[in-house]
């Protein structure tokens, strides 16, 4: 089956990890990149239900009217994805992110948060995104806000990288014992490989 945004597994447990995981497997060569165009970014935002139908249409209309801005936004989104992977993979590997990695994130997150505002309604206060400025980067600002929330609110011990494919995921199990991004895929693949090598060793010993 062809790998597309629409059938991509959302195993990250949060928006920012699902976004980083739009590279299918960082252990395979060549890697499969789900994001081949800016339109794919919008499809991702739809798949994760990060943005509404009205927001998607605004993004598509704006992208069509401003092709150069669309290209710039797409390049920024792709480069930030790499930086976010480096940041969270360091944490998952029980290592301190380098100053360069932190500088990149610290440059982005105040910009992302500056696009938020509080809207008062009759029943509650709502967090909303401004859509006037840099609208083509709206999906990225949402991802950065998600990363900001994970860094501040989640234990580093719950930030993990799948040993099978290096997908990031947030371990929400009570005992923090989750190992794989998806037990039916990477978990089953590992089980099959271990079975194969056990059988091979037994055959060689006879």
C-alpha positions as CSV (number, residue, x, y, z in Angstrom):
1,X,0.0,0.0,0.0
2,X,1.3,3.4,-0.9
3,X,2.3,5.5,2.1
4,X,0.3,8.8,2.1
5,X,-0.6,11.4,4.7
6,X,-4.1,10.1,4.7
7,X,-3.1,6.6,5.9
8,X,-0.1,7.6,8.0
9,X,-0.2,6.2,11.6
10,X,-0.5,8.9,14.3
11,X,1.5,7.2,17.0
12,X,3.3,10.1,18.5
13,X,0.8,11.0,21.1
14,X,1.0,14.7,20.4
15,X,1.0,17.0,17.4
16,X,4.7,17.8,17.4
17,X,5.8,14.2,17.4
18,X,3.3,13.2,14.7
19,X,4.7,16.1,12.7
20,X,8.4,15.0,13.2
21,X,7.2,11.4,12.3
22,X,6.3,12.5,8.7
23,X,9.6,10.9,7.8
24,X,8.5,7.2,7.7
25,X,11.7,5.6,9.0
26,X,14.9,7.3,9.8
27,X,16.7,3.9,9.7
28,X,15.8,3.2,6.1
29,X,17.6,4.5,3.0
30,X,16.1,6.2,1.2
31,X,13.7,7.5,3.7
32,X,10.0,8.0,2.8
33,X,9.0,11.6,3.3
34,X,5.3,12.2,3.6
35,X,5.8,16.0,3.1
36,X,6.7,16.5,-0.5
37,X,4.9,19.8,-1.0
38,X,3.2,22.6,1.0
39,X,-0.1,21.0,0.2
40,X,1.0,17.9,2.0
41,X,1.5,20.0,5.1
42,X,-2.1,21.1,4.9
43,X,-3.2,17.4,4.4
44,X,-1.2,16.6,7.6
45,X,-3.0,19.3,9.5
46,X,-6.3,17.9,8.3
47,X,-5.3,14.3,9.2
48,X,-4.4,15.4,12.7
49,X,-7.4,17.6,13.0
50,X,-5.1,20.5,13.9
51,X,-7.0,23.0,11.7
52,X,-10.6,23.5,10.6
53,X,-11.9,23.2,7.1
54,X,-12.2,27.0,6.9
55,X,-8.5,27.4,7.9
56,X,-7.4,24.8,5.4
57,X,-9.2,26.6,2.6
58,X,-7.6,29.9,3.7
59,X,-4.2,28.3,3.6
60,X,-4.8,26.8,0.1
61,X,-6.1,30.1,-1.3
62,X,-3.2,32.0,0.2
63,X,-0.7,29.4,-1.1
64,X,-2.1,29.7,-4.6
65,X,-1.9,33.5,-4.6
66,X,1.6,33.6,-3.2
67,X,3.8,30.8,-4.7
68,X,7.1,32.3,-3.5
69,X,5.8,32.7,0.1
70,X,4.4,29.1,-0.2
71,X,7.9,27.8,-1.1
72,X,9.6,29.8,1.7
73,X,7.0,28.5,4.2
74,X,7.5,24.9,3.1
75,X,11.3,25.2,3.4
76,X,10.9,26.7,6.9
77,X,8.6,23.9,7.9
78,X,10.9,21.2,6.6
79,X,14.0,22.6,8.3
80,X,12.2,23.1,11.6
81,X,11.1,19.4,11.4
82,X,14.7,18.4,11.4
83,X,15.6,20.7,14.3
84,X,12.6,19.3,16.4
85,X,13.8,15.7,15.7
86,X,17.3,16.6,16.9
87,X,15.9,18.3,20.0
88,X,13.6,15.5,21.1
89,X,15.8,12.6,20.1
90,X,18.5,14.0,22.4
91,X,16.0,14.0,25.2
92,X,14.8,10.5,24.3
93,X,18.4,9.4,24.4
94,X,18.9,10.8,27.9
95,X,21.2,13.5,26.6
96,X,21.2,17.2,27.0
97,X,20.3,19.1,23.7
98,X,23.1,21.2,22.4
99,X,23.1,25.0,22.8
100,X,22.7,25.2,19.0
101,X,19.5,23.1,19.0
102,X,18.1,25.0,22.0
103,X,18.9,28.3,20.3
104,X,16.9,27.3,17.3
105,X,13.8,26.4,19.4
106,X,14.1,29.4,21.6
107,X,14.1,31.6,18.5
108,X,10.9,30.0,17.2
109,X,8.6,29.5,20.1
110,X,8.1,33.1,21.1
111,X,7.2,33.9,17.5
112,X,4.7,31.0,17.5
113,X,3.2,32.1,20.8
114,X,2.9,35.7,19.5
115,X,0.3,34.4,17.1
116,X,-2.0,33.3,19.9
117,X,-4.7,35.4,21.6
118,X,-7.5,34.8,24.1
119,X,-11.1,35.2,22.9
120,X,-13.8,35.8,25.5
121,X,-17.1,34.1,25.0
122,X,-20.2,34.0,27.2
123,X,-19.2,30.6,28.7
124,X,-15.4,30.3,28.6
125,X,-12.1,31.8,27.5
126,X,-10.7,30.3,24.3
127,X,-7.2,30.2,22.9
128,X,-7.2,31.2,19.2
129,X,-4.7,31.6,16.4
130,X,-4.3,34.9,14.5
131,X,-4.6,34.3,10.8
132,X,-3.7,37.6,9.4
133,X,0.1,37.5,9.5
134,X,2.3,34.6,8.3
135,X,-0.8,32.5,7.7
136,X,1.1,30.0,5.6
137,X,3.2,29.2,8.7
138,X,0.1,28.5,10.9
139,X,0.6,24.7,10.9
140,X,4.2,25.3,12.0
141,X,3.2,27.6,14.8
142,X,0.7,25.0,16.1
143,X,3.5,22.3,16.0
144,X,5.8,24.6,18.0
145,X,3.1,25.3,20.6
146,X,2.7,21.5,21.0
147,X,6.5,21.1,21.4
148,X,6.5,23.9,23.9
149,X,3.7,22.2,25.9
150,X,5.6,18.8,25.8
151,X,8.9,20.4,27.0
152,X,7.2,22.2,29.9
153,X,4.6,19.7,31.0
154,X,5.8,16.2,30.3
155,X,8.5,14.2,32.1
156,X,11.6,13.7,29.9
157,X,11.4,10.0,30.7
158,X,8.1,9.8,28.8
159,X,9.7,11.2,25.6
160,X,10.9,8.2,23.6
161,X,12.2,7.2,20.2
162,X,11.2,3.9,18.7
163,X,14.2,1.6,18.4
164,X,12.7,0.2,15.2
165,X,12.2,3.3,13.1
166,X,13.2,6.2,15.4
167,X,9.7,7.7,15.4
168,X,9.1,9.8,18.5
169,X,6.3,9.1,20.8
170,X,5.0,10.3,24.2
171,X,4.7,7.3,26.5
172,X,1.4,7.7,28.3
173,X,1.2,4.3,29.9
174,X,1.0,4.2,33.7
175,X,4.2,2.3,34.2
176,X,6.1,4.2,31.4
177,X,6.8,0.8,29.8
178,X,5.9,1.5,26.2
179,X,8.8,0.6,23.9
180,X,7.6,0.8,20.3
181,X,5.8,3.5,18.3
182,X,3.4,0.8,17.2
183,X,3.4,-2.8,18.6
184,X,1.7,-4.1,15.4
185,X,4.4,-2.7,13.1
186,X,7.8,-2.2,14.7
187,X,7.0,-4.4,17.7
188,X,5.8,-7.3,15.4
189,X,8.8,-6.8,13.1
190,X,11.2,-7.0,16.0
191,X,9.5,-10.1,17.3
192,X,9.7,-11.8,13.9
193,X,13.4,-10.9,13.6
194,X,14.2,-12.3,17.0
195,X,12.4,-15.5,16.2
196,X,14.3,-15.8,12.9
197,X,17.7,-15.4,14.6
198,X,16.8,-17.8,17.4
199,X,15.8,-20.4,14.8
200,X,18.9,-19.7,12.8
201,X,21.1,-20.2,15.9
202,X,19.4,-23.5,16.7
203,X,19.9,-24.7,13.1
204,X,23.6,-23.8,13.2
205,X,24.2,-25.6,16.5
206,X,22.9,-28.9,15.1
